[in-house]
Amino acid sequence: MRKLILAAGLVSILSACGGGGGLMNRQRPDEFAVSRQAPLIIPPDFALVPPAPGTPAAASVDSSKAAMDAMFGGPAARSAGEGATLNAAGRANAASGIRSSVGDPGTEVVDKGATTRDIIAAPEGDGQEARAATPQP
C-alpha cells in the first residue's frame, strides 16, 4: 500500500513536468533577431544659455522653498468668504508671536481644578480596576 501511494505521488509530480512537446520542442528567443539600439543623441534644439546678470546662482536658491512653490504654487490670495470669516474672528487683534508664547511656562492658564487634573493624570487602562468615591464635604 505504501509503495502504491509513493508511486501515485511520483507519477503526479512527474506529470506536472510534461508541458507538451518535450524538452527539445520548447519556445526560445531567437538570438539572431536581436538588433542594436540607436545611440542617444542630443536634440538639435537643445541649447544652454548662460545665466542672465543679476539672477541668483542655482546653488543659492533654497531648495525646500522652491519645492514647496513647485508643489503648491506659492501663497494664494484668500477668497472673499475666507477673508470675511478671518475678519469676523478678529484677525487684526491676534498677537504676531502667539504661537511661540503658547508653550511658555510664564503663560497664564485657567485652573480647572483638581478633578480635571486627576482625570488627565489617570493611568491608561481598560477600567476593570476603576473605583468610584463620593467626596465628603
Backbone hydrogen bonds, N-H to C=O, Kabsch-Sander energy under -0.5 kcal/mol:
donor,donor_aa,acceptor,acceptor_aa,energy
5,I,1,M,-2.0
6,L,2,R,-2.2
7,A,3,K,-2.4
8,A,4,L,-2.3
9,G,5,I,-2.2
10,L,6,L,-2.3
11,V,7,A,-2.5
12,S,8,A,-2.2
13,I,9,G,-2.1
14,L,10,L,-2.4
15,S,11,V,-2.0
16,A,12,S,-0.8
16,A,13,I,-0.6
17,C,13,I,-0.5
17,C,14,L,-0.8
18,G,14,L,-0.6
19,G,17,C,-1.2
26,R,23,L,-0.6
31,E,29,P,-0.9
33,A,30,D,-1.2
46,F,43,P,-1.6
47,A,45,D,-0.7
55,T,52,A,-1.7
60,S,57,A,-1.0
61,V,57,A,-0.5
61,V,58,A,-0.7
63,S,61,V,-0.6
66,A,62,D,-2.3
67,A,63,S,-2.3
68,M,64,S,-2.2
69,D,65,K,-2.5
70,A,66,A,-2.0
71,M,67,A,-2.2
72,F,68,M,-2.9
73,G,69,D,-1.8
83,G,79,S,-2.5
84,A,80,A,-2.3
85,T,81,G,-2.1
86,L,82,E,-2.4
87,N,83,G,-2.3
88,A,84,A,-2.2
89,A,85,T,-1.7
90,G,87,N,-0.9
91,R,86,L,-1.5
93,N,90,G,-0.8
94,A,90,G,-0.6
94,A,91,R,-0.8
98,I,95,A,-1.2
100,S,97,G,-0.7
101,S,97,G,-1.1
102,V,98,I,-0.9
104,D,101,S,-0.8
107,T,104,D,-1.8
112,K,110,V,-0.7
117,R,113,G,-1.5
118,D,114,A,-2.6
119,I,115,T,-2.2
120,I,116,T,-2.3
121,A,117,R,-2.1
122,A,118,D,-0.6
122,A,119,I,-0.7
130,A,127,G,-1.1
